[in-house]
Amino acid sequence: MRKPITLSMVLALASGFASATAQAQSASEFFKGRQLTLIVGGGGGGSVDIYGRLVARHIVRFLPGDPVIVVRNLPSAGGIQAYMTLGTTAPRDGSTFATSARGPLTDPILSLKPAAYDPRKFIWIGAMNDDSSVCFTAGHSKIRSLADARANDTTMASTGALAESSKFPMAINEIARTKFKVITGYRGASETLMAVEKGETDGRCTTIGSLLATQPHILKDTGYRFLIQVGETKHPAVPDSPLVSEFAKTPEDRLFLDLIIKPLTVTSSFVLPEGVPDDRVAMWREAFQKTIRDPQFVEEGKKIGLDITPRTAQEVTKIIHELYSLPPSVIERARKVFGYGSTNR
């Protein structure tokens, strides 16, 4: 006896037909008049959001068929939700791409729970910045130098236990023997800065890119003291602050630092889910490269202090795979330092 045809069966067939039709389209036909979605793993007004929307405004000019881009903010869990969505429910036809904070890049490595996404399977479009992080204190603090921070408890404001604003000072404690004490629970970068200005904490750790985009005055204010920085090379904005890597004593120390330094080198990365047809991937990558070299884009970027030091899709992919090839002993050390697996995280 034949089963009756139900509405759900009809809808499933229609959905499958539509998907097959979309996959069969040429890239140019696919983008024509289409509404595209950028998932931003950060809250409105933060640096991830600012840079994401900047790219969204300009990249459509270099995609065929006059598409439009709608931005969807998913700030939960430090941006992890954006990559979870990309790895699970996002359509894999080239209509959805994402950008997020750097923490979600390494969370699947460090977490003791099975991850809902694998950055190695994503299709990387490119990255805008090779960034650096810096830890600083305000004028009200008695901590005026790195030596002070190595000798005395130094409170640093953070948004969450596993946020980069916590991981940076924890990693520096491990390598440079500072006594940073992370105070969590602040909502967003703006609240951490407010905590510093009110004197609730001595300071905070954040990226130069974030400061340039949201609080550029801090880098010019002599009341702030920049103690130490994290990055491949010294950032010109804080030339007198030592690199944490200068305190690494062993090859294992340097591999441990890779977990926080390498993600900084691919700041403001843009990414597609796995399974997007190759010709659409090629168009996204070409459009991204044209965007970051475009005079209009560069000019608008300068107005918000954006320092463009781009990475190609191939360079980003290589760095991601290097992160996921770190020895188990390094991963275990990082889990202990950052508190993965502890009862309160």
C-alpha positions in Angstrom: 0.0 0.0 0.0 1.4 3.4 -1.0 1.9 6.0 1.7 -0.1 9.2 1.2 1.8 12.2 0.0 2.0 14.7 2.8 2.6 18.5 2.8 6.0 18.0 4.6 7.0 15.6 1.8 6.1 18.2 -0.8 7.9 20.9 1.0 11.0 18.7 1.3 11.0 17.9 -2.4 10.5 21.6 -3.2 13.4 22.6 -0.9 15.6 19.9 -2.5 14.7 21.1 -6.0 15.4 24.7 -5.1 18.7 23.8 -3.5 19.7 21.7 -6.6 18.7 24.6 -8.8 20.8 27.1 -6.8 23.8 24.8 -6.9 23.4 24.4 -10.7 23.5 28.2 -11.3 26.6 29.9 -12.5 28.2 32.1 -9.9 27.2 35.3 -11.8 23.6 34.1 -12.0 23.6 33.1 -8.3 24.6 36.5 -7.0 22.2 38.5 -9.2 19.9 40.5 -7.0 20.4 38.1 -4.1 20.2 39.0 -0.4 23.4 37.8 1.3 24.0 37.5 5.0 27.0 38.4 7.0 27.0 36.8 10.5 29.0 38.9 12.9 30.3 37.2 16.0 30.3 40.3 18.1 28.0 43.0 19.5 27.0 46.1 17.7 29.5 48.9 17.9 32.5 46.6 18.8 35.5 46.3 16.6 34.3 43.0 15.0 31.1 44.7 14.1 32.7 47.9 12.8 35.1 46.0 10.6 32.5 43.5 9.4 30.1 46.2 8.4 32.8 48.2 6.7 33.6 45.1 4.5 29.9 44.5 3.9 29.3 48.0 2.6 32.1 47.7 0.0 32.4 44.1 -1.0 29.0 44.1 -2.7 30.5 46.5 -5.3 32.8 43.7 -6.4 30.3 40.9 -6.5 28.3 40.4 -9.7 24.6 41.0 -10.0 24.2 43.8 -7.5 23.5 41.7 -4.4 22.7 43.2 -1.0 24.2 42.2 2.4 22.2 42.0 5.6 24.3 41.9 8.8 23.2 39.6 11.6 24.9 40.0 15.0 25.5 36.9 17.1 27.7 38.1 20.0 27.0 35.2 22.4 29.8 33.2 23.9 32.5 35.5 22.6 31.5 35.0 19.0 31.4 31.2 19.1 27.7 31.2 18.2 28.6 32.8 14.8 30.9 29.9 13.9 28.4 27.3 15.4 25.8 28.7 13.1 28.2 28.7 10.1 29.1 25.1 10.8 25.6 23.7 11.4 22.5 25.6 10.0 23.9 28.2 7.6 23.2 27.5 3.9 26.2 26.2 2.0 25.4 27.9 -1.3 27.6 31.0 -0.9 24.8 33.3 0.4 26.1 33.4 4.0 29.6 34.3 5.3 30.9 35.3 8.7 33.4 37.2 10.7 34.1 36.8 14.4 36.5 37.5 17.3 39.6 35.3 17.4 38.7 33.2 20.5 36.3 30.9 18.5 39.3 29.9 16.3 41.0 28.0 19.1 38.0 27.1 21.3 37.5 23.7 19.6 41.2 22.8 20.3 41.0 23.8 24.0 37.5 22.8 24.9 36.9 19.4 26.6 33.5 19.2 25.0 32.8 18.2 21.3 32.8 21.2 19.1 29.9 22.1 16.8 32.3 23.3 14.1 35.8 22.8 12.8 37.6 25.9 11.4 39.7 23.6 9.2 36.6 22.7 7.3 35.6 26.3 6.7 36.4 28.0 3.5 38.5 31.1 4.3 38.0 34.3 2.2 40.9 36.3 3.7 41.8 38.5 6.7 42.2 42.2 7.1 44.6 42.7 9.9 47.8 41.4 11.5 47.0 42.7 14.9 48.7 43.0 18.4 47.3 43.0 21.9 48.5 45.3 24.7 47.9 45.4 28.4 47.7 48.8 30.0 46.9 50.6 33.2 45.3 53.9 33.9 46.6 57.0 35.7 44.9 56.2 39.0 46.7 52.8 39.2 49.9 52.4 41.3 51.0 49.9 38.6 53.2 52.1 36.4 55.5 49.6 34.7 55.9 45.9 33.8 58.2 45.6 36.8 55.3 46.8 39.0 53.0 44.2 37.5 55.5 41.5 38.1 55.8 42.5 41.8 52.2 43.4 42.6 48.7 42.1 42.0 47.2 44.1 39.0 43.5 43.9 38.4 42.5 43.7 34.7 38.9 44.0 33.5 37.5 41.3 31.2 34.2 40.3 29.7 34.4 36.6 30.5 36.6 33.8 31.8 37.4 32.4 28.4 37.4 35.8 26.5 40.6 37.1 25.0 40.6 39.9 27.6 41.2 37.1 30.1 43.4 34.8 28.0 46.0 37.6 27.2 46.8 38.4 30.9 46.7 34.7 31.9 49.2 33.8 29.1 51.4 36.7 30.1 51.3 35.6 33.7 52.5 32.2 32.6 55.4 33.4 30.5 56.4 36.8 31.9 55.5 36.0 35.6 53.2 39.0 36.0 50.6 39.1 38.6 47.6 40.1 36.6 44.3 39.3 38.4 41.4 39.1 35.9 38.1 40.6 37.0 35.3 39.2 34.8 31.6 39.9 34.2 31.7 43.2 32.3 29.5 43.3 29.2 31.5 44.2 26.2 34.7 46.3 25.6 32.9 49.5 26.5 32.1 48.3 30.0 35.7 47.1 30.6 37.0 50.5 29.7 34.4 52.2 32.0 35.6 49.9 34.8 39.2 51.1 34.2 38.2 54.8 34.1 36.1 54.5 37.3 39.0 52.9 39.1 37.3 49.5 39.5 40.4 47.9 38.0 43.9 48.9 37.3 43.6 48.3 33.6 42.7 45.9 30.8 44.2 43.9 27.9 42.8 44.4 24.4 44.0 44.6 20.8 45.5 47.6 19.1 42.9 47.2 16.4 40.0 47.4 18.9 41.5 50.5 20.5 42.0 52.2 17.1 38.4 51.4 16.1 36.6 52.3 19.4 38.9 54.3 21.8 41.8 55.7 19.8 42.3 58.5 22.4 43.8 55.9 24.8 46.8 55.4 22.6 47.6 59.1 22.7 46.8 59.7 26.3 49.9 59.9 28.5 47.9 58.9 31.5 47.8 55.4 30.3 50.8 53.1 30.7 51.3 50.3 28.2 53.1 47.5 30.0 53.5 44.6 27.6 52.2 43.5 24.2 51.4 40.3 22.4 52.1 39.9 18.7 54.6 38.6 16.1 56.3 42.0 16.1 56.1 45.2 18.0 53.2 47.4 17.0 54.3 51.0 16.0 51.5 52.4 18.2 53.2 51.1 21.4 56.9 50.8 20.4 58.3 51.0 23.9 56.2 48.1 25.3 58.1 44.7 25.3 56.7 41.6 23.6 55.7 38.8 25.8 57.7 36.5 23.5 60.9 38.2 24.8 60.2 36.3 28.1 59.8 32.9 26.5 62.6 30.6 27.8 62.0 27.4 26.0 60.6 26.1 22.6 57.5 24.9 24.6 57.0 28.5 25.8 57.0 29.7 22.2 54.6 27.0 21.1 52.3 27.9 23.9 52.3 31.6 22.8 51.4 30.5 19.3 47.9 29.8 20.6 47.4 33.6 21.2 49.8 35.1 18.7 48.7 33.2 15.5 45.0 34.1 15.8 46.1 37.8 16.1 47.8 37.5 12.7 44.4 36.7 11.1 42.3 39.3 12.8 39.0 40.3 11.0 38.9 37.1 9.0 36.0 36.4 6.7 34.8 32.8 6.1 32.3 30.6 4.2 30.9 27.3 5.4 32.2 24.1 3.8 30.5 22.9 0.7 30.2 26.2 -1.2 30.7 25.7 -4.9 34.2 26.5 -6.1 33.3 29.2 -8.6 31.4 31.1 -5.9 34.3 30.8 -3.5 36.6 32.2 -6.2 34.3 35.2 -6.6 34.1 35.9 -2.9 37.9 35.7 -2.6 38.4 37.9 -5.6 35.9 40.4 -4.3 37.6 40.5 -0.9 41.0 41.2 -2.4 39.6 44.0 -4.6 37.8 45.5 -1.6 40.9 45.8 0.6 42.8 47.5 -2.2 39.9 49.8 -3.2 40.6 53.5 -2.6 37.1 54.1 -1.2 37.4 51.3 1.2 40.9 52.3 2.3 39.8 55.9 2.8 36.9 54.9 5.0 39.1 52.5 6.9 41.6 55.3 7.6 38.8 57.4 9.1 38.2 54.8 11.8 41.9 54.1 12.3 41.9 50.8 10.5 45.4 49.5 9.7 45.1 47.1 6.8 47.7 44.4 6.8 45.8 41.7 4.8 46.2 38.0 4.6 45.1 35.9 1.6 42.7 32.9 1.9 45.7 30.6 1.5 47.6 32.3 4.3 44.7 32.2 6.7 44.1 28.5 5.9 47.7 27.7 6.5 47.7 29.5 9.9 44.5 27.7 11.0 46.1 24.3 10.2 49.3 25.2 12.1 47.2 26.0 15.2 45.5 22.6 15.0 48.8 20.9 14.6 50.2 22.0 18.0 51.5 19.2 20.2 49.0 17.7 22.8 51.4 18.8 25.6 51.0 22.5 24.5 47.2 22.1 24.4 47.1 20.6 27.8 49.2 23.4 29.3 47.0 26.0 27.7 43.9 24.3 29.2 45.3 24.5 32.6 46.4 28.1 32.2 43.1 29.3 30.8 41.0 27.1 33.1 39.2 24.9 30.6 37.6 22.1 32.5 37.4 23.9 35.8 34.1 23.8 37.6 33.3 27.5 37.0 34.0 27.6 33.3 
